[in-house]
Amino acid sequence: MVEAKIKINSQTGLHARPASLLVKEANKFKSNICLVKHDKEYNAKSIMSVMSMGATFGDEIIIRASGEDENEALNSLKSIIEALKD
Amino acid sequence: MLRGIGASSGVAIGIARVIKKTSEVEKVLIKDTQKEIERLEKAIELAKKEIEDLKVSSKENIGEKGAEIFEAHLMILEDVEFIGAIKEKINTEFINAEYAVKLTSDEFAQIFINMDNDYFKERAADIKDIGNRIINILLGKNNNSISSIKESCIIVAHDITPSETAQMNKDLVLGMAANLGGKTSHVAILARTLEIPAVLGLGNITEVVKDGDLLILDGDNGLVLINPSQETISVYKEKQEKILLEKRELLKYKDVEIKNKLGRKVEIAANIGNPFEVDIALKYGAEGIGLFRTEFLYMDKTSMPTENEQFEAYKYVLEKMKDRLVIIRTLDIGGDKNLPYLNLEKEMNPFLGLRAIRLCLNKRDIFKTQLRALLRAGLYGNLGIMFPMISSLEELKEAKNILKEVERELEAEGVEYSKDYKVGIMIETPSSAIISDILAKEVDFFSIGTNDLIQYTLAVDRMNQNVSYLYNPNHPAILRLIKTVIDNAHKEGIWVGMCGEMAADVNMLNTLLEFGIDELSVSPPMILKLKKSSGQAS
């Protein structure tokens, strides 16, 4: 299992459009991937789950991946969240 | 007779079609969970197909913006957590698919309702919409009664959702009546765009009216008449006929050009208060947007609109208007128009208090967010930024400084923004009119806001019935001020528009043309009336 901490830098947070980008990307990997906010896990492959996290500007979240392609998954999701800007 | 809110004008006479949306779902215990899951999966596939169709028809009827919502609906239908939760309920609780869908969509909707961000809150409705769609398919009911209409009728519903207005056959829907909704609700705006009469906020019309009742919808007066007498019907038929003739007549004037006394063409632009209204404006031949009020972004909310939310709204209008000027007014709020989340102090004299540009200069973060969104959106069209309620040169300079500051910040962050935009001010305080020669050196245009200018100049609160008789647009003081403003502007080589009610007053048109006004901005349906009354030929 690998994980990384990351801060949401988008003013609008993870709402529909960024969330759907993220979910589409997550679904490309075989690993189990989740996002963690306030110790609660959210399924990164589910738009409902990612949106129900309600991540807004400045929130710190953890990306956690486990599986055969966990490293690639982690890196790719990390770069998507980092690139989020309004 | 029922009284509601006249949300879209016109008269409709027709048979009621009552839309009952929420299907009753009963809990049934089942044995064969595998079979139940297969039923569910089939229903989901059908739902996806329905939504794909909706997406296409809504793109045709309302445009890209309207279709976006269905993209999200499709993703929900493919969501592992959502669908997973439904299947799990079937498997572990041995319940029918309908009930499992209902429980799950209620659960998920509740999560979103509890969130403290408006955007996320509103997603609850999308989830319920999806849930109902699957349930109706499972029950073998035709989900979209509105889209399944085969004969012309008046739609009667509890609430009419955007997805429903998108899919209804415009030629068959004579009018719309609903328990919920108001003048600014989404359906009202769409009804006006499609020119379908609508009466909303009726409370309980779905309980009072039955399928097949004959209805008259009076969109101008917000009335619904149920099974009226022949006599009433013929009165309304006449009225309807008249409206139709007027409309047809007016369209002849779409290409009329109005000229002022200097022989210059006067731009006839539209006032809008919501991005969707740009479509109405274009339909009536608006030559620009003379006033785009941005308050809708801030009202009826619990928190400030984000920069991106604003950016999208501005961009939408700018793109639609292409190279025509779109004048967007910065936040005009405060005084009587309060925002609960701003925690403004109660004032003794709200109209003389912290409002409009004064509020923006006081709460710079709000102002700067709006300016950032405006400058970024400026890349997509021909942008004019307009400051309201300017009363001194210092105020204008300060507002312009902040605008420059925002430019520098965007530059430093490497964010793309428009460098080619116009800056103007509303002339709505007597002081700004009197020093318009000085202010004209600082801006690209003026727009005279007559409602406030008259109220401030004549010291008359026109909402106060005891003094409203003094509210007189023809008062020499007002005419002198307007003339002064136009002359001063022309001396500095800038143009002057007018966006208050006087601009739409056909009796004032000749005076304004005589003064040399360069632009008149009015509500979209007034555009053609104005062109007609000018008596000038195309």
Chai-1 contact restraints between the chains, C-beta under 6 A:
chainA,res_idxA,chainB,res_idxB,connection_type,confidence,min_distance_angstrom,max_distance_angstrom,comment,restraint_id
A,Q11,B,T306,contact,1.0,0.0,6.0,A-B,restraint_1
A,Q11,B,E307,contact,1.0,0.0,6.0,A-B,restraint_2
A,T12,B,T306,contact,1.0,0.0,6.0,A-B,restraint_3
A,T12,B,N308,contact,1.0,0.0,6.0,A-B,restraint_4
A,H15,B,Y119,contact,1.0,0.0,6.0,A-B,restraint_5
A,A16,B,A72,contact,1.0,0.0,6.0,A-B,restraint_6
A,S20,B,M75,contact,1.0,0.0,6.0,A-B,restraint_7
A,N43,B,E81,contact,1.0,0.0,6.0,A-B,restraint_8
A,K45,B,V80,contact,1.0,0.0,6.0,A-B,restraint_9
A,S46,B,D79,contact,1.0,0.0,6.0,A-B,restraint_10
A,S46,B,V80,contact,1.0,0.0,6.0,A-B,restraint_11
A,S46,B,E81,contact,1.0,0.0,6.0,A-B,restraint_12
A,I47,B,M75,contact,1.0,0.0,6.0,A-B,restraint_13
A,I47,B,D79,contact,1.0,0.0,6.0,A-B,restraint_14
A,M48,B,D79,contact,1.0,0.0,6.0,A-B,restraint_15
A,M48,B,E81,contact,1.0,0.0,6.0,A-B,restraint_16
A,M48,B,F82,contact,1.0,0.0,6.0,A-B,restraint_17
A,M48,B,F108,contact,1.0,0.0,6.0,A-B,restraint_18
A,S49,B,E81,contact,1.0,0.0,6.0,A-B,restraint_19
A,S52,B,I111,contact,1.0,0.0,6.0,A-B,restraint_20
A,G54,B,M115,contact,1.0,0.0,6.0,A-B,restraint_21
A,G54,B,F120,contact,1.0,0.0,6.0,A-B,restraint_22
A,D86,B,E307,contact,1.0,0.0,6.0,A-B,restraint_23
A,D86,B,N308,contact,1.0,0.0,6.0,A-B,restraint_24
